[in-house]
């Protein structure tokens, strides 16, 4: 049995975790249950933390360990707990019919995955860690935007925003050996954290006013 050189193991682990992040994203695109969607996001964020951990260990980058800890605390534990709490409080656990049905959504996500790989191809020489990691990152961003457009529940759109941020962080890892500077990573992390908390409050207010989390109800506010 052939054992890969030690220098190749980190790149292979990163490629594996990136592929698993993509699988979680595709499952999220066709998932109807809100609680399951929240758990899929937590799992995706766990794989992102795994990628950052591999980068930190293989390059002795201390500041990346900080990103690992923040990702685990913020996006694997705290934000899923916060969103789970909102869903249970409002007693709405299932997504209504999206604008595009689930089989078509999967086809669209497949097309966006192909587009992500095509866009990433010219930048292959810049990719430092893991094969196709940048392509996966671009795909996460594209499918995240599609998810925001396609779904009507505000909670699902919050999750889509978070997966886009995961894609941005993965792209930073793919294009640079040590990721973005720590101050930039912390800024993005706390911006997203504050945004999600504000969106959580808005979701609750939408629910209280319209007895629904369907954002199309906001059209009723027009004069």
N, C-alpha and C positions, 0 to 999 in steps of 0.2 A: 504493500500500500504506500503510495507516494504521499509524503508529508510536505506541505508547502513551506518554503523558507520563512523564518520568523519575520522578515521584513515585509512579506506579503500578507501575513495574517491580519494586521490592522485594516488594510485596504479591503480585504475580503469580508471582514466583519462589518465595515461601514457599508459596503455594497449590499450585504444581506439585510442590515437594519433599514437601509433606504428602501429596498424592495418591500419590506414588511410595512413601512410607512405608507407606501403607495397602495398596498393591498387594503390597509385600514381605510384609506381615503376612498377607494372604490366601493368598499362596503358601506361607508357612510353615505355615499351618493345614492344608494338604493335602499337605505334603511328607513323604515317607517316609525319605529318606536323611539321616542325621544331619549329615554333613559339608556337604551342601547347605543344610541348615537353619542351620548356623552361619554360612555365607557370606551367607545371606539376612539374618540379623541384622546382620552387619557392613555390608551394603549399606544397610539401614534406618538404622543409626546414622550412616552417611556422609551420608545425606540430612538427618538431624537436625543434624549438624555444619554442613551447608550452610545450613540455616535460621538457625542461630545466627550463622553468618558474615554472612548478609545483614542480620540485625538489628544486629550489631555495626558493620558498615560504614555502614548507612543512618542510624544514630542516634549514631555516634561513641561507642559504649559499650565502653570498654576492657575492663571485667571480663567481657564476653560473649566477647571473644577468648580469654580464659582457658578458658572453657567449651568453645569450639571446639577448642582444643589438647587439653584433657583428654578430650574425646569421641573425637577422632581417635586419640590414643595409647591410651586405655583401652578404648573399645568398638568401635573399628574395627580395631585391631591387637592389643592385648594379650589381652583376654578371648577373642576368636575363636581366637587362637593357643593359649591355655591350654585351651580346650574341645576344639579340634582335637587337641591333644596327648593329652588324656584319652581321646578316642574311639579314636585310633590305638593307644594303649597297651593298651586293653581289647579291641581288635580286634572291636568291634561297631559296624558302620557303618549299620545299617538299623533303623528303628523297627518294633516289632511292631505288630500290629493294634490301633488305638486303641479306646476304649470305644464311640465313635460312628464309623461308617465315613466315608470321605473325601467322597463325594457329599453325605451328610447334614451333615457338618461344614461344607461350603461353604454349604449352605442356612442353617445356624445362624449362620455368620459374616455372611451377607447380612442376616439378621434383626437381628443385633446392630449392623450398620452402620446400618440404618434407625433402630434405637433410639437410636444415638449422635447421629444428625442430629436426631431429635425432642427429645432431652434438651437439645441445644445450642441449639435454636431460640430459647428465651426469653432466652438470653444473647448474642444476636447483637449487640446494642448495645454490649456490653462488649468485643467482639472487636476488637482493634486492628490485627492484621496478617493479611492473607490471608483470602479467603473460605472458610468451612467448615473452617478450621484447627482450631477447638475441637471440631467434630464428629468430625474424624479422630482427634484426641487421645483423646476419650472412647471411640471405637470401638477404638483400640489397647488401652486399658485393659480394656474388656469382652472383646474377643477373646483378650487375654492370659490373663485368668482362665479363659476357656473352654478354652484350650489347656492350662493347668495341670491342669484337671479331666479333660480328654479323653485326654491322653497318659500312658503308663505309664513311659516311659524317664525316668530322673532328669535326664539331660542336656537333654532337650526341655523339662522343667519349669523348669530353670535359664534356658533361652532365653526361655520364656514370662515369667518374672519380669523379665528384662532388657527385654523389649518393653513390659511394663507401665510400667517406669521411663521408657522412651522416651516413652510416652504422657503421663506426668506432666510431663516436661520440655517437651513440645510444648504442653501446656495452659498452662503458665506463660508460654510465649512468646506464645500466642494471646490471653491475657487481660491481659497487661501489656506495655507497649512495650519494656521492657528485660529482661524475664524476672524470675525471682526474685532476691533479693539474693545476691551471690556466696557469702557464708558458707553460705546454705541450699543452693545448688547444689553446693558442694564437699562439704557434709555428706551429701547424698543420694548423690553420686557415690562417695564413699569407703565409705559404708555398703553400697552395692550391690557395690562391688569386694570388700570383705571377705566379704560374704555369698556371693558366687559362689566365692571361693577356698575357703571352708569347705564349700560344697556340692560343690565339685570333690573335696575330700578324702573327703566322705561317699560320693559316687558311687563312688570307687575302693574304699572299704571295702565297700560293698554288693556290688560286683563280685567282690572277693576272697572274701567270705563265701558268697554265693549263686551265684557264677558267672553273674550276670545283673544288668542294670541296671533290671529290672522292679521298681518300688516295691511292687507287690502281694506280692512275696516277703517284705516286712517283716512280714506277718501271721503268718509262721512263728515270729516272736519271742514270740508270746503264750504264756503259761504254761498 
